Amino acid sequence: MEMAREAGLKPDGDDYGAIAYRKAIEAFAALVREDERNRTWTQQHWTEYERSIAAEEREACERAIEELLPDADRGDCAAAIRARGQS
């Protein structure tokens, strides 16, 4: 219900409309939960997910290097991190 409110969904003004709205939102939420439970990830989904996490981690490491190391030391470290992404 909170997500429906955040999305701007509002019930009709009368009591019957509010009851019907609440039932519809609850039914929709149940369908979404069921769909999530039944979603099956293939190996390709997991591989893409793992690659995206690794890419985010490399980017975070590059940002840390830029913030923490003196200019002279940055190049070799950043190049080493980028090279890991190429393999």
SEVO-481937 format. One line per field, with one value per residue: residue number from 1; z, y, x of N, C-alpha, C in turn. Coordinates in pm, 1 decimal, padded with zeros to 6 digits. Each point is the difference from the previous one (the first is absolute). Example, Ala and Ser with C-alpha at 12.3 -4.5 7.8 and 13.67 -1.06 7.14 Angstrom:
residues 2
k <- c(1,2)
n_up <- c(00780.0,-00072.0)
n_north <- c(-00569.0,00105.0)
n_east <- c(01319.0,-00035.0)
ca_up <- c(00000.0,00006.0)
ca_north <- c(00119.0,00119.0)
ca_east <- c(-00089.0,00082.0)
c_up <- c(00000.0,00073.0)
c_north <- c(00120.0,00109.0)
c_east <- c(00090.0,-00077.0)
***
This chain:
residues 87
k <- c(1,2,3,4,5,6,7,8,9,10,11,12,13,14,15,16,17,18,19,20,21,22,23,24,25,26,27,28,29,30,31,32,33,34,35,36,37,38,39,40,41,42,43,44,45,46,47,48,49,50,51,52,53,54,55,56,57,58,59,60,61,62,63,64,65,66,67,68,69,70,71,72,73,74,75,76,77,78,79,80,81,82,83,84,85,86,87)
n_up <- c(00000.0,00076.0,-00071.5,00012.3,00126.3,00012.2,-00066.7,00098.9,00027.0,-00030.9,00109.7,-00049.1,-00006.6,-00046.2,00101.5,-00089.4,-00052.5,00124.7,00027.5,-00112.5,00023.5,00129.8,-00035.5,-00091.3,00086.5,00093.9,-00092.5,-00038.1,00126.7,00015.9,-00111.2,00043.6,00123.2,-00054.6,-00079.4,00105.0,00069.1,-00110.1,00016.9,-00110.4,00064.4,-00123.8,-00044.8,-00113.7,00064.9,00061.6,-00116.0,-00061.2,00097.0,-00002.5,-00132.1,00019.0,00093.1,-00077.3,-00099.8,00079.3,00038.3,-00127.3,-00035.9,00103.3,-00040.6,-00125.5,00046.5,00071.7,-00105.3,-00076.2,00101.4,00004.6,-00124.7,00018.9,-00072.8,00045.5,00103.3,-00042.6,-00094.4,00069.9,00108.8,-00055.1,-00062.3,00116.7,00055.4,-00091.9,00014.3,00128.3,-00038.8,-00058.2,00111.0)
n_north <- c(-00118.1,-00006.9,-00103.3,-00043.9,00037.8,-00056.1,-00097.1,00052.2,-00129.7,00037.6,-00034.5,-00054.4,00105.1,-00089.0,-00051.3,-00021.6,00117.3,00044.4,-00072.8,00033.3,00123.6,-00012.5,-00060.3,00095.0,00092.4,-00057.5,-00012.4,00125.2,00038.1,-00077.9,00055.6,00117.0,-00027.3,-00048.8,00106.2,00073.4,-00069.1,00018.8,00116.6,-00053.6,00012.3,00022.7,-00087.3,00033.4,-00005.4,-00112.0,-00046.0,00051.4,-00053.4,-00110.7,00006.6,00031.6,-00093.7,-00083.5,00044.0,-00007.5,-00116.7,-00029.7,00049.9,-00067.2,-00102.6,00023.0,00021.3,-00110.4,-00056.3,00053.7,-00042.0,-00118.8,-00030.4,00027.1,00109.5,-00003.8,-00041.9,00090.5,00038.2,-00051.7,00052.4,00113.5,-00004.2,-00037.1,00091.3,00091.2,-00042.9,00000.1,00112.9,-00001.7,-00063.8)
n_east <- c(00083.0,00108.4,00040.9,-00125.7,00006.0,00119.6,-00064.7,-00073.5,-00013.6,-00123.2,-00066.3,-00112.5,-00079.9,-00089.4,-00069.2,-00098.3,00026.5,00007.0,-00108.8,-00060.0,00041.2,-00028.5,-00112.2,-00016.0,00039.4,-00072.8,-00095.3,00023.2,00010.2,-00106.3,-00047.5,00041.5,-00043.5,-00109.6,-00003.7,00032.7,-00089.2,-00071.9,00061.5,00040.7,00111.7,00039.4,00086.1,-00057.8,-00116.1,00039.2,00043.9,-00106.3,-00072.2,00072.6,-00009.5,-00127.5,-00005.6,00068.2,-00076.9,-00104.5,00048.3,00028.3,-00119.5,-00049.0,00072.8,-00036.1,-00123.4,00015.1,00054.4,-00094.3,-00075.0,00060.1,00031.0,00129.2,00000.7,00123.4,-00070.2,-00082.5,00082.1,00102.0,-00050.0,-00034.2,00117.7,00050.1,-00075.2,00026.8,00123.6,-00033.7,-00051.6,00119.3,00031.9)
ca_up <- c(00000.0,00006.3,-00133.1,-00082.8,00034.7,-00053.4,-00145.5,-00029.5,-00018.2,00105.6,-00011.7,-00027.0,00118.1,00091.5,00073.8,-00088.5,-00086.7,00080.1,00025.6,-00127.5,-00026.6,00088.6,-00046.2,-00126.5,00028.7,00067.9,-00101.0,-00084.1,00079.2,00006.0,-00131.2,-00010.7,00086.5,-00063.3,-00115.4,00051.0,00048.9,-00111.8,-00098.8,-00002.9,-00068.1,-00070.8,00023.3,-00066.4,00090.4,00110.6,-00053.7,-00024.8,00131.4,00059.7,-00075.6,00033.9,00133.8,-00013.4,-00064.0,00101.6,00096.9,-00064.0,-00004.5,00136.9,00028.8,-00074.7,00069.8,00124.7,-00037.6,-00035.7,00120.4,00106.6,-00038.5,-00068.7,-00146.3,-00062.3,00020.1,-00046.7,-00133.2,00000.2,00072.6,-00079.9,-00116.9,00045.5,00024.5,-00131.9,-00066.2,00055.1,-00067.1,-00138.4,-00006.5)
ca_north <- c(00118.1,00115.4,00019.2,00053.4,00142.2,00068.3,00006.7,00095.0,-00065.5,00041.2,-00063.3,00086.2,00072.9,-00064.0,-00117.0,-00116.5,00017.8,-00021.0,-00144.2,-00062.3,00041.7,-00075.0,-00139.7,-00005.3,00018.9,-00121.1,-00106.5,00030.1,-00029.6,-00145.8,-00043.5,00037.7,-00092.0,-00132.7,00007.9,00001.6,-00134.8,-00093.8,00038.9,-00088.3,00056.4,-00095.7,00021.9,00125.6,00108.6,00006.9,00043.6,00143.9,00063.6,-00004.0,00092.2,00138.2,00024.4,00012.7,00129.0,00103.6,-00007.6,00059.2,00145.0,00050.4,-00004.2,00108.9,00125.5,00003.0,00027.8,00142.0,00081.4,-00031.0,-00009.0,00115.3,-00006.5,-00083.3,-00142.6,-00036.2,-00060.9,-00144.0,-00066.9,00008.0,-00086.3,-00138.7,-00027.2,-00008.3,-00123.3,-00110.3,00002.1,-00045.5,-00145.2)
ca_east <- c(-00083.0,00089.8,00056.8,-00107.6,-00011.8,00118.8,-00016.0,-00106.4,-00129.1,-00091.8,-00131.9,-00115.6,-00040.7,-00094.2,00049.9,00006.0,00116.7,00120.1,00011.5,00036.6,00138.5,00089.2,00000.5,00073.7,00142.4,00047.0,00006.7,00115.8,00119.7,00013.6,00048.8,00141.4,00075.8,-00000.1,00088.1,00137.6,00032.6,00007.6,00100.1,00115.4,00115.5,00084.4,00143.1,00035.3,-00038.9,00095.6,00129.3,-00010.3,-00008.2,00133.9,00085.6,-00034.7,00054.1,00145.6,00028.0,-00023.2,00110.3,00118.7,-00019.0,00017.5,00143.7,00062.7,-00031.6,00078.2,00138.4,00008.4,-00014.5,00094.5,00141.3,00060.2,-00013.5,00103.1,-00027.5,-00133.8,-00003.3,00023.7,-00108.7,-00122.6,00019.6,-00011.8,-00142.5,-00067.1,00045.0,-00078.9,-00130.0,00016.4,00025.9)
c_up <- c(00000.0,-00138.1,-00094.9,00027.3,-00058.3,-00150.7,-00041.5,-00024.9,00117.9,-00020.5,-00040.3,00131.3,00096.1,00065.4,-00089.2,-00090.1,00075.3,00028.4,-00127.2,-00035.7,00082.6,-00043.6,-00129.0,00023.0,00068.4,-00096.9,-00091.3,00073.1,00008.6,-00132.7,-00017.1,00084.7,-00063.0,-00120.2,00042.6,00048.4,-00114.4,-00103.7,00012.3,-00078.0,-00065.6,00036.9,-00063.8,00087.2,00111.4,-00047.4,-00024.4,00131.7,00065.2,-00071.9,00035.6,00138.5,-00007.2,-00062.7,00098.6,00102.0,-00058.7,-00003.2,00138.5,00037.4,-00072.9,00067.3,00128.6,-00029.3,-00031.3,00123.3,00097.0,-00039.9,-00062.0,-00151.4,-00064.9,00010.4,-00061.2,-00127.8,00001.0,00067.7,-00082.7,-00122.6,00038.2,00024.1,-00132.4,-00072.4,00052.0,-00067.9,-00141.7,-00010.5,00011.3)
c_north <- c(00124.9,00029.4,00057.2,00149.3,00078.5,00016.2,00095.1,-00062.7,00034.0,-00069.2,00101.3,00058.8,-00073.5,-00123.9,-00122.5,00008.9,-00025.6,-00148.2,-00072.2,00031.6,-00083.0,-00145.7,-00014.2,00013.7,-00124.1,-00116.6,00020.8,-00033.3,-00150.6,-00054.8,00031.4,-00093.0,-00137.9,-00002.4,-00001.8,-00138.1,-00096.5,00035.5,-00090.3,00067.6,-00112.4,00027.9,00130.9,00120.3,00017.2,00051.1,00150.7,00077.5,00006.6,00095.0,00144.9,00036.6,00020.8,00134.4,00114.9,00002.6,00060.3,00152.0,00062.4,00002.0,00112.8,00135.2,00013.2,00033.7,00148.5,00089.5,-00016.9,00004.4,00129.2,-00018.9,-00096.8,-00148.6,-00046.3,-00081.9,-00150.4,-00075.3,-00000.9,-00090.1,-00146.8,-00037.6,-00011.8,-00129.7,-00121.2,-00008.0,-00049.0,-00150.4,-00080.5)
c_east <- c(00087.7,00059.3,-00105.0,-00017.4,00117.3,-00009.2,-00111.7,-00135.3,-00090.0,-00133.9,-00106.0,-00047.3,-00091.5,00060.0,00013.1,00122.5,00129.5,00022.0,00043.3,00145.3,00096.7,00009.3,00080.0,00150.2,00057.4,00011.3,00120.8,00129.9,00022.8,00052.7,00148.7,00085.7,00011.0,00093.6,00146.5,00042.6,00024.0,00105.6,00121.8,00111.6,00077.7,00145.9,00044.1,-00038.6,00102.7,00135.3,-00001.0,-00003.7,00138.3,00095.0,-00030.2,00052.4,00151.3,00036.2,-00019.7,00112.8,00128.0,-00010.3,00019.4,00147.6,00073.1,-00026.4,00080.8,00145.3,00016.3,-00005.5,00116.4,00146.9,00049.9,-00008.4,00097.4,-00032.1,-00131.4,00000.1,00014.0,-00114.1,-00128.3,00010.8,-00015.5,-00146.1,-00075.0,00037.5,-00078.6,-00137.6,00005.8,00017.3,-00125.2)
***
